[in-house]
Amino acid sequence: MHGKNRTYSATGGRKARRERALERLIKSKFTTKVLNGKERSEKNWNEKKEKAKETLESRIRGAQG
């Protein structure tokens, strides 16, 4: 069996990787950073963080896309 959620995978498969990514995302804190001459704003960062969080949660639950 290839692909999704292989039980014998060293890292636990896609689901485990997504769960770890979600944990890191939840713990992450905003830091200022200059990208292409523009400083990123906390508002935009929080919006992207929430969207990424929703995406990971839906994929962990098994929803597509």
C-alpha positions in Angstrom: 0.0 0.0 0.0 1.4 3.3 -1.0 0.5 6.9 -0.1 -1.8 8.0 2.6 -1.5 6.9 6.2 0.8 4.0 5.9 1.0 2.4 9.4 4.6 1.3 8.9 5.9 4.7 7.9 8.8 5.9 10.0 7.1 9.3 10.5 3.5 8.0 10.7 2.3 9.0 7.3 0.6 12.1 6.0 -1.9 12.4 8.8 0.8 12.4 11.5 2.8 14.9 9.6 -0.2 17.2 9.3 -1.0 16.8 13.0 2.6 17.9 13.9 2.3 20.8 11.5 -0.9 21.9 13.1 0.7 21.8 16.6 3.5 24.0 15.4 1.1 26.4 13.7 -1.0 26.8 16.8 2.2 27.5 18.9 3.6 30.0 16.3 3.8 33.7 17.3 3.9 36.7 15.0 7.2 38.3 14.3 7.9 41.3 12.1 9.7 40.6 8.9 10.4 42.6 5.8 9.5 40.9 2.5 10.3 42.5 -0.8 10.6 45.9 0.9 7.3 45.6 2.7 6.8 44.8 6.4 4.3 42.1 7.0 1.4 43.0 9.2 0.1 41.0 12.1 -3.5 41.3 10.7 -2.5 39.6 7.4 -0.4 37.1 9.2 -3.2 36.1 11.5 -5.6 35.7 8.6 -3.2 33.4 6.8 -2.6 31.4 10.0 -6.3 30.9 10.5 -6.8 29.8 6.9 -3.9 27.3 7.1 -5.2 26.0 10.4 -8.7 25.4 8.9 -7.1 23.6 5.9 -4.9 21.3 8.1 -7.8 20.5 10.4 -10.1 19.5 7.4 -7.4 17.4 5.9 -6.7 15.6 9.2 -10.4 14.8 9.4 -10.2 13.3 6.0 -12.0 16.0 3.9 -10.6 16.6 0.4 -9.0 19.8 -0.5 
